[in-house]
Amino acid sequence: MASSAAEEYLQAIYTLADENGHVVSARLAEFLGFSAPAISEMIHRLERDGLVTLDDHKEVHFTKTGRTQADSIVRRHRLAERFLVEVLGFAWWKTHEEAERLEHAMSAEMETRMATVLGDPQTCPHGNPMPGVTPIPTRPLEKLARGERARVERIPDQFEHEPGFLEYLDTQGVKPGVTLELIESGPAVLRVSIDGAVRSLRPDCGQKVWMGL
């Protein structure tokens, strides 16, 4: 099994590859906050260990073994988040850092028991599917037509890492399961209606909040 440091990289690659994203060293460096030489060293280590490959464009891809390990890491993280919310009463937006600590200490038995206690959840509290679960088709909020109503399905992992972002959404009443209507969308404006109340959101929410089709 990979070390905790390697697991952090595998999870980051999984996160950035979400929705068919391209994963290159520069994106990993920005996402993880590490130097380019540190990223390069770890990528080559993962490649040496048979967990990732680099193509001709220097994009990082999982091997079968790497994907299996990444799936396990992400599943433990999302189960931990569910446990924190449903059993320990954490707010849905306040689970990420605690889950990061729990996932590395979780044994296979604990993972199985946790899934059983939680009723085998299909998503994390932010709506992202457990590895192996067929995801619900989604699209960014900004893709809705004016006047269209849709349900918030998920906040992709790469955005839940942003300090304060999930808490901001919570203060605006925007979270998975909420239905909203797009009133206006543009480079500098994003207005939605939730239960008849019109709210002005940060424009970047248009790319970071994903809706059902």
Secondary structure, DSSP 8 states (H G I E B T S, - for coil): ---HHHHHHHHHHHHHTGGG----HHHHHHHHT--HHHHHHHHHHHHHTTSEEE-TT--EEE-HHHHHHHHHHHHHHHHHHHHHHHTT---GGG-HHHHHHHHHH--HHHHHHHHHHTT--SB-TTS-B-TTS----EEEGGGS-TT-EEEEEE--HHHHTSTTHHHHHHHTT--TT-EEEEEEEETTEEEEEETTEEEE--TTHHHHSEEE-
